[in-house]
Amino acid sequence: MTPNSAEFRKEIKAWLIIFIVSLLLSGITAFPVETELQWVCSWWPWPSSTFYKWLYTCYLAIKDTNAQYPYLAYGYDWLAFAHIVIAIAFIGPLKDPVKNIWSIEFGCIACIAVIPLAFIAGYIRKIPVHWRLIDCSFGVIGIIPLLICHRRIRQLEKAIA
């Protein structure tokens, strides 16, 4: 193994761990969404702000829905599960980045797909534009470590060839 390839592997691993942990946290936090919204609303410093009003409206909607139709929260459970499963898909590149570059490419495609989904589904569900932009930011921010990994994997491929 050349010094460059060891350095590339280390950098790829670091970025992938950040990405995997972010996906896991994103998934795990989808399970207790009602409790989380209640907590955020209870300490929010500006209750007259537009953002607080939107958060509080979301909290009331989740609270009422959970009270009357608890089975609908099952969708959040599947959302959480999907994030966890997607995170698992990035274990392959941790072990063998060159062989599993497809996983990085899949992640990049998913990050790009967040943007049209947020605008199309957000429009249909009457989600405010600023909230859709926040949702889009997950794809924009998420693609950054993946693109770095992709570039480093291609460099690693050349270094070990």
trRosetta pair geometry for C-beta under 8 A, 3 or more apart (Angstrom, degrees):
i j d omega theta_ij theta_ji phi_ij phi_ji
1 5 5.1 -125 -167 84 82 122
1 6 5.4 93 141 -58 120 92
1 160 7.5 -24 -123 -102 66 101
2 5 4.6 93 54 5 82 101
2 6 7.2 -147 92 -5 43 84
2 159 5.4 -129 54 175 131 105
2 160 7.4 -152 14 -82 103 58
3 6 5.8 -56 -151 36 33 111
3 7 6.4 32 153 -18 66 108
4 7 5.6 -59 -150 39 32 111
4 8 6.2 34 153 -21 68 106
4 155 7.4 -107 161 151 114 107
4 159 4.7 -143 98 -128 115 142
5 8 5.5 -49 -144 35 34 114
5 9 6.3 38 155 -21 65 104
5 156 5.5 94 -135 -142 77 78
5 159 4.3 -178 -69 117 90 130
5 160 5.3 88 -112 -61 144 91
6 9 5.8 -52 -148 35 30 113
6 10 6.4 32 152 -21 63 106
7 10 5.7 -53 -149 34 31 113
7 11 6.4 27 155 -15 65 107
8 11 5.9 -60 -149 39 30 107
8 12 6.1 31 155 -20 66 109
8 152 4.8 166 -157 -178 88 95
8 153 7.6 145 167 -83 117 29
8 155 5.5 -160 -111 94 138 105
8 156 4.0 -176 122 -76 147 96
8 159 6.4 168 1 22 146 150
9 12 5.7 -54 -143 37 29 112
9 13 6.2 31 156 -21 64 108
9 97 6.9 -163 -117 2 70 133
9 156 6.5 104 -59 -119 70 137
10 13 5.8 -56 -149 36 27 112
10 14 6.5 28 154 -20 63 106
11 14 5.7 -52 -147 33 32 112
11 15 6.5 25 158 -12 65 106
11 148 7.6 -107 153 151 109 109
11 152 5.4 -144 93 -129 117 158
12 15 6.2 -62 -150 41 28 105
12 16 6.1 24 156 -16 65 113
12 93 7.0 -117 166 155 117 104
12 97 5.0 -11 160 -92 159 152
12 149 5.1 91 -137 -136 79 84
12 152 4.9 -162 -69 104 92 133
12 153 6.2 93 -110 -66 137 79
12 156 7.0 -30 -32 -33 142 147
13 16 5.8 -60 -144 40 27 109
13 17 6.3 29 158 -22 64 106
13 94 6.0 79 -122 -140 78 78
14 17 5.9 -55 -149 32 27 110
14 18 6.7 28 153 -17 62 104
15 18 5.7 -53 -152 35 34 113
15 19 6.3 32 151 -18 67 107
15 145 4.2 174 -173 -165 102 102
15 146 7.9 179 148 -65 121 29
15 148 5.4 -157 -116 88 162 120
15 149 5.1 -155 94 -63 135 97
15 152 7.8 145 21 21 141 145
16 19 5.5 -54 -145 39 35 112
16 20 6.0 34 156 -20 69 106
16 90 5.5 -176 -162 164 102 116
16 93 5.8 -163 -107 97 147 111
16 94 5.4 -165 113 -78 148 85
16 145 7.5 169 -70 151 35 120
16 149 6.1 86 -60 -103 87 143
17 20 5.8 -52 -140 38 30 110
17 21 6.1 29 160 -17 64 108
17 94 7.6 85 -63 -107 75 121
18 21 6.1 -59 -146 39 25 108
18 22 6.3 27 155 -21 62 110
18 145 5.8 -154 82 -111 117 160
19 22 5.7 -57 -150 35 28 113
19 23 6.5 27 154 -17 64 106
19 90 6.2 -134 101 -166 116 170
19 107 7.4 30 176 -166 143 155
19 142 7.1 93 -136 -154 97 77
19 145 4.8 -159 -62 94 109 140
19 146 6.6 96 -108 -61 152 80
19 149 7.8 -54 -12 -27 147 142
20 23 5.8 -55 -150 37 31 110
20 24 6.3 30 153 -18 66 107
20 87 4.8 100 -152 -162 72 95
20 90 5.1 -150 -80 81 99 130
20 91 7.5 83 -112 -66 143 65
20 94 7.8 -8 -37 -54 147 129
21 24 5.6 -54 -146 38 32 112
21 25 6.2 31 156 -17 66 106
22 25 5.9 -55 -145 39 28 109
22 26 6.2 31 154 -21 63 109
22 142 7.4 -169 112 -108 142 88
23 26 5.6 -56 -147 37 29 114
23 27 6.3 27 155 -17 64 107
23 83 5.2 -174 179 -179 78 86
23 84 7.5 154 136 -90 95 27
23 86 5.8 -125 -165 91 141 100
23 87 3.8 176 98 -78 127 99
23 90 7.6 136 18 12 151 135
24 27 5.8 -58 -149 38 30 110
24 28 6.1 25 158 -17 67 110
24 83 7.1 156 -99 135 22 101
24 84 6.2 61 -119 -110 67 70
24 87 5.0 68 -57 -106 78 172
25 28 5.9 -54 -136 39 30 107
25 29 6.1 24 164 -15 64 111
26 29 6.3 -62 -146 38 22 106
26 30 7.2 32 152 -32 57 101
26 83 5.0 -143 95 -154 96 149
26 138 7.8 99 -122 -145 147 131
27 30 5.9 -53 -162 15 35 114
27 79 7.5 -171 -131 127 68 64
27 80 4.4 103 -178 -163 73 59
27 81 7.0 143 -163 -35 120 10
27 82 7.2 -165 -114 68 111 53
27 83 2.8 -166 -73 82 100 120
27 84 4.4 180 139 -44 166 75
27 87 7.0 -105 -5 -13 138 126
28 31 6.3 -40 -174 8 44 112
28 80 6.5 92 -86 -156 19 112
28 83 7.9 -112 -14 92 51 130
28 84 7.5 88 -55 -73 71 106
29 32 7.2 -68 -156 50 47 82
29 33 7.5 86 149 -82 67 68
29 36 6.4 67 -171 -77 93 160
29 80 7.8 -175 58 -112 36 105
30 33 6.0 -6 -162 -55 43 108
30 76 5.0 -167 161 -176 95 87
30 77 7.7 174 117 -86 105 21
30 79 4.8 -132 180 98 157 108
30 80 3.8 -160 69 -71 114 90
30 83 6.9 140 -2 8 134 138
31 76 6.8 143 -105 133 28 107
31 77 6.6 54 -111 -104 76 65
31 80 5.1 39 -52 -81 78 166
32 35 4.3 -36 171 43 106 118
32 36 5.6 114 109 -27 87 94
33 36 5.6 -57 -143 39 31 113
33 37 6.2 30 161 -18 67 106
33 62 5.9 -124 115 -147 106 153
33 73 7.9 -167 41 -141 112 100
33 76 5.7 -111 -2 -146 133 151
34 37 6.0 -57 -148 37 28 107
34 38 6.3 29 154 -19 63 108
34 59 7.2 104 -148 -150 60 70
34 62 4.7 -165 -93 132 82 119
34 63 5.7 121 -146 -81 113 64
34 66 5.5 -31 -68 -15 150 158
34 73 7.9 -44 -26 -113 116 132
35 38 5.7 -55 -148 36 30 113
35 39 6.3 31 154 -20 65 107
36 39 5.7 -56 -149 36 30 112
36 40 6.3 28 156 -17 66 106
37 40 5.8 -53 -143 38 32 109
37 41 6.1 29 158 -16 65 109
37 55 6.5 -175 -153 180 91 86
37 58 6.0 -131 -136 106 143 98
37 59 3.8 -176 140 -96 122 90
37 62 6.0 117 30 42 153 144
37 63 8.0 -128 84 -41 126 94
38 41 6.0 -60 -147 41 26 108
38 42 6.3 29 154 -26 63 110
38 59 5.9 131 -71 -153 55 126
38 63 7.5 93 -70 -75 107 119
39 42 5.7 -57 -148 31 28 113
39 43 6.9 -4 165 5 63 106
40 43 6.8 -79 -153 48 27 88
40 44 6.1 47 155 -56 68 100
40 55 6.1 -100 110 -179 121 140
40 59 8.0 -158 62 -71 96 127
41 44 5.7 -32 -137 -3 32 120
41 52 7.1 114 -128 -160 74 84
41 55 5.8 -178 -80 124 91 111
41 56 5.2 109 -126 -92 130 78
41 59 5.3 -48 -28 -30 146 163
44 47 6.1 116 94 -78 106 66
44 49 7.8 -121 160 40 121 116
44 52 4.9 148 138 -114 150 110
44 55 6.9 148 -70 74 155 150
46 49 4.0 53 120 -23 115 118
46 51 7.8 55 84 57 114 101
46 52 5.9 -158 95 -29 71 134
47 52 5.1 -151 -134 147 36 158
47 56 7.9 56 -150 -47 84 141
48 52 7.1 51 39 54 15 135
48 53 8.0 10 -170 -47 28 103
49 52 4.5 97 61 4 87 101
49 53 7.0 -150 96 -6 48 84
50 53 5.6 -54 -151 35 34 113
50 54 6.5 34 152 -19 66 104
51 54 5.7 -54 -151 35 33 111
51 55 6.4 32 151 -17 66 106
52 55 5.6 -55 -147 39 33 112
52 56 6.0 31 156 -18 68 108
53 56 5.8 -54 -142 39 28 109
53 57 6.2 34 154 -22 63 106
54 57 5.7 -53 -148 35 30 113
54 58 6.5 31 152 -18 63 105
54 128 6.5 -71 -118 12 139 142
54 131 6.9 -158 172 -64 146 124
55 58 5.6 -56 -152 36 31 112
55 59 6.3 34 150 -22 66 104
56 59 5.4 -47 -146 33 35 115
56 60 6.4 35 154 -18 65 102
57 60 5.9 -53 -149 36 30 109
57 61 6.4 32 152 -20 63 107
58 61 5.6 -56 -148 36 31 113
58 62 6.3 28 156 -15 66 106
59 62 6.0 -58 -148 39 29 107
59 63 6.0 28 155 -20 65 111
60 63 5.6 -55 -141 40 29 113
60 64 6.0 26 161 -15 66 109
61 64 6.1 -57 -143 40 25 106
61 65 6.0 22 158 -17 62 112
62 65 5.8 -58 -142 41 26 110
62 66 6.0 26 159 -19 65 110
62 73 8.0 79 -162 -97 87 100
63 66 6.0 -58 -146 38 24 108
63 67 6.4 22 155 -18 61 110
64 67 5.7 -57 -147 37 30 111
64 68 6.1 3 164 2 67 113
65 68 6.4 -70 -139 50 25 93
65 69 5.4 -48 -170 56 67 98
65 72 5.5 -74 169 71 114 138
65 73 7.4 141 118 -56 104 83
66 69 7.6 -66 -93 68 13 55
66 70 5.4 46 -164 -106 57 70
66 72 7.8 -118 -83 63 48 95
66 73 5.5 45 -106 -53 89 129
67 70 7.5 55 -78 -62 5 86
69 72 4.7 43 123 -7 109 115
70 73 5.7 -37 -172 14 57 115
71 74 5.5 -14 -177 -9 57 120
72 75 6.1 -22 176 6 59 112
73 76 5.2 -38 -170 29 64 115
73 77 6.7 71 134 -23 73 95
74 77 5.1 -45 -154 30 43 119
74 78 6.6 42 149 -17 68 100
75 78 5.8 -53 -151 37 34 109
75 79 6.4 41 147 -23 64 103
76 79 5.2 -48 -146 33 37 117
76 80 6.3 39 153 -20 66 101
77 80 5.8 -52 -152 35 31 112
77 81 6.3 32 149 -19 64 108
78 81 5.3 -50 -142 38 35 115
78 82 6.2 42 154 -25 66 102
79 82 5.8 -52 -150 31 28 113
79 83 6.8 29 152 -17 61 103
80 83 5.9 -56 -156 33 32 111
80 84 6.6 29 150 -16 65 107
81 84 5.7 -58 -152 37 33 112
81 85 6.2 30 154 -18 69 107
82 85 5.8 -55 -143 39 31 109
82 86 6.2 32 157 -20 65 106
83 86 5.8 -54 -146 37 29 110
83 87 6.5 35 152 -23 62 104
84 87 5.6 -51 -153 31 31 115
84 88 6.8 36 148 -23 62 101
85 88 5.5 -48 -155 28 37 116
85 89 7.1 47 146 -28 62 96
86 89 5.5 -43 -160 19 40 119
86 90 7.7 35 148 -17 61 98
86 107 7.8 120 177 -103 106 87
86 110 7.3 150 -147 -171 138 174
87 90 6.1 -59 -167 29 41 109
88 91 5.8 -26 -170 -6 51 116
89 92 6.8 -33 177 10 48 110
89 103 5.3 180 152 -144 91 112
89 106 7.0 -79 150 88 142 141
89 107 7.7 171 100 -63 121 97
90 93 5.8 -41 -162 36 63 108
90 94 6.8 75 141 -27 71 97
90 103 5.8 160 -101 151 52 129
90 104 7.9 83 -122 -77 91 62
90 107 6.9 43 -82 -64 111 139
91 94 5.3 -52 -158 29 42 120
91 95 6.7 34 150 -15 70 104
92 95 6.0 -65 -156 38 32 104
92 96 6.8 -47 174 52 69 80
92 99 7.6 -110 169 97 101 93
92 100 3.6 177 135 -132 107 155
92 103 5.2 147 65 -30 120 152
93 96 7.3 -88 -130 78 29 43
93 97 4.7 48 -166 -114 79 62
93 100 4.3 -139 -71 97 61 116
93 101 7.0 93 -107 -85 110 35
93 103 5.1 -138 -32 67 109 127
93 104 5.8 86 -85 -45 157 97
93 149 6.9 55 157 172 147 135
93 153 7.3 -63 -151 -89 114 136
94 97 7.7 54 -75 -67 10 79
95 100 7.3 72 60 -1 85 143
96 99 4.1 5 128 35 122 117
96 100 5.6 110 84 -3 79 103
97 100 6.3 -83 -138 57 22 88
97 101 6.6 55 162 -72 65 75
97 104 7.9 35 -158 -32 84 132
97 149 7.2 -138 -145 -178 122 98
97 152 7.7 -45 167 105 157 93
97 153 4.6 -141 152 -113 113 103
97 156 6.1 52 85 68 130 156
98 101 6.3 -15 -157 -36 29 107
98 153 6.0 166 -87 -171 53 94
98 156 6.1 -131 -64 104 101 110
98 157 5.0 133 -122 -89 114 87
98 160 7.2 -98 -47 50 155 137
100 103 4.9 1 165 6 95 118
100 104 7.6 105 124 -12 74 87
101 104 5.4 -48 -163 34 54 114
101 105 6.3 54 141 -19 75 103
101 150 6.9 93 -158 -128 100 72
101 153 5.1 155 -102 139 107 151
101 154 7.9 83 -126 -61 146 68
101 157 8.0 -15 -53 -57 143 130
102 105 5.5 -55 -148 40 36 113
102 106 6.2 44 150 -24 67 103
103 106 5.5 -46 -147 33 32 116
103 107 6.5 35 151 -20 61 103
104 107 5.6 -53 -153 34 32 114
104 108 6.6 35 149 -20 64 103
104 146 5.4 160 -163 -163 82 89
104 149 5.2 -145 -124 103 135 118
104 150 5.0 171 140 -77 136 85
104 153 6.6 -173 10 -2 161 152
105 108 5.6 -49 -149 33 34 113
105 109 6.5 36 152 -18 64 103
105 150 7.1 98 -70 -109 67 123
106 109 5.8 -55 -152 35 31 111
106 110 6.4 31 150 -19 65 106
107 110 5.5 -54 -147 36 33 113
107 111 6.3 35 153 -21 66 103
107 142 7.4 -127 170 152 100 107
107 143 7.8 164 131 -109 87 59
107 146 4.7 -154 105 -116 121 144
108 111 5.7 -52 -148 34 31 112
108 112 6.5 30 153 -16 64 105
108 143 5.6 77 -130 -135 70 96
108 146 5.1 -171 -69 126 81 136
108 147 6.7 95 -106 -69 119 74
108 150 6.9 11 -49 -48 138 145
109 112 5.8 -57 -151 38 31 110
109 113 6.2 32 152 -22 66 110
110 113 5.6 -56 -145 37 31 114
110 114 7.0 51 151 -38 61 90
110 139 7.7 -146 124 -122 60 96
111 114 5.9 -35 -163 3 35 117
111 138 7.8 -140 -136 121 79 66
111 139 4.1 139 -174 -158 64 75
111 140 7.4 154 172 -52 107 19
111 142 4.5 -159 -111 90 118 109
111 143 3.9 167 122 -64 156 93
111 146 6.7 -171 -13 29 145 147
112 115 6.4 -47 -177 15 45 111
112 139 6.4 149 -68 178 15 126
112 143 6.9 70 -52 -84 71 140
113 116 6.6 -55 -158 42 49 97
113 117 6.0 47 151 -18 75 114
113 139 7.4 -160 59 -122 45 139
114 117 5.8 -70 -151 45 29 112
114 118 5.9 31 158 -26 70 109
114 135 6.7 -155 171 149 104 84
114 136 6.2 148 121 -125 101 46
114 138 6.0 -132 -171 81 160 93
114 139 3.1 -168 51 -58 133 128
114 142 7.7 97 -10 38 152 133
115 118 6.0 -53 -145 31 25 109
115 119 6.7 11 161 -6 60 108
115 136 5.0 56 -111 -132 72 101
115 139 5.6 -119 -42 71 78 154
115 140 7.7 76 -73 -51 109 87
116 119 5.9 -64 -147 44 35 104
116 120 5.7 23 163 -12 73 114
117 120 6.2 -61 -134 44 25 101
117 121 5.5 1 178 7 67 117
118 121 6.9 -54 -119 52 15 93
118 122 5.1 21 170 -24 55 128
118 127 8.0 -93 -172 84 71 145
118 132 4.6 135 157 -162 101 83
118 133 7.9 141 143 -63 141 20
118 135 4.1 168 -121 99 127 123
118 136 4.9 -136 56 -61 160 78
118 139 7.8 -134 -16 -2 129 127
119 122 5.7 -48 -120 42 18 114
119 123 6.2 24 166 -24 56 106
119 132 5.8 92 -88 178 54 138
119 136 7.6 34 -42 -70 89 120
120 123 6.1 -57 -154 30 23 108
120 124 6.7 16 153 -12 60 108
121 124 5.6 -56 -147 40 36 111
121 125 5.9 18 159 -5 71 113
121 127 7.8 32 115 7 71 130
122 125 6.1 -64 -137 50 26 98
122 127 3.8 -81 -153 56 82 121
122 129 7.8 107 140 -104 133 41
122 131 7.1 178 -144 92 124 94
122 132 3.9 84 -179 -95 172 117
122 135 6.9 -174 -71 38 131 148
123 126 7.6 26 180 -75 29 34
123 127 7.6 -62 -46 40 23 82
123 132 7.9 29 -45 -85 65 153
127 131 5.0 -110 170 85 99 124
127 132 5.5 121 107 -59 115 90
127 135 7.9 24 141 -11 152 140
128 131 4.7 90 66 6 84 104
128 132 7.2 -150 99 -6 44 86
129 132 5.5 -54 -149 35 37 113
129 133 6.4 40 152 -22 68 102
130 133 5.6 -49 -151 32 35 114
130 134 6.8 41 148 -21 63 99
131 134 5.5 -47 -154 31 38 115
131 135 6.6 40 147 -18 65 101
132 135 5.4 -50 -151 36 37 114
132 136 6.4 41 148 -22 66 102
133 136 5.4 -48 -147 34 35 115
133 137 6.6 47 150 -31 62 97
134 137 5.6 -46 -156 20 34 118
134 138 7.8 43 147 -25 58 89
135 138 6.1 -42 -170 14 41 111
135 139 8.0 31 142 -6 62 98
136 139 5.8 -56 -166 37 48 108
136 140 6.2 42 143 -17 77 109
137 140 5.3 -55 -140 43 40 112
137 141 5.6 33 161 -14 74 108
138 141 6.2 -53 -135 44 24 103
138 142 5.7 27 160 -22 61 117
139 142 5.6 -56 -135 40 25 113
139 143 6.3 27 164 -26 62 106
140 143 6.4 -54 -151 26 23 108
140 144 7.7 36 149 -33 54 97
141 144 6.0 -43 -167 7 39 117
142 145 7.3 -60 -169 35 40 94
142 146 6.8 27 147 -9 69 118
143 146 5.3 -69 -152 48 43 114
143 147 5.8 44 154 -25 79 105
144 147 6.1 -55 -146 34 25 106
144 148 6.6 25 155 -16 61 106
145 148 5.5 -53 -149 37 37 115
145 149 6.2 39 152 -20 68 104
146 149 5.6 -51 -148 37 33 112
146 150 6.2 37 152 -24 65 104
147 150 5.4 -47 -144 33 34 115
147 151 6.4 34 156 -18 64 102
148 151 6.0 -56 -152 36 29 109
148 152 6.3 24 153 -14 65 110
149 152 5.7 -61 -145 42 31 108
149 153 6.0 34 156 -24 68 106
150 153 5.8 -52 -146 33 27 112
150 154 6.6 27 154 -17 62 103
151 154 5.9 -55 -154 34 31 109
151 155 6.6 28 149 -15 64 106
152 155 5.5 -54 -148 39 36 112
152 156 6.1 41 150 -23 68 104
153 156 5.4 -49 -144 36 33 115
153 157 6.3 43 151 -27 63 101
154 157 5.5 -46 -150 28 32 119
154 158 6.8 30 152 -15 61 102
155 158 5.8 -55 -153 37 35 109
155 159 6.2 34 150 -22 67 109
156 159 5.5 -56 -144 37 33 113
156 160 6.2 14 163 -6 68 109
157 160 6.6 -67 -146 43 22 96
157 161 6.3 34 154 -40 60 109
158 161 5.6 -49 -145 16 31 119
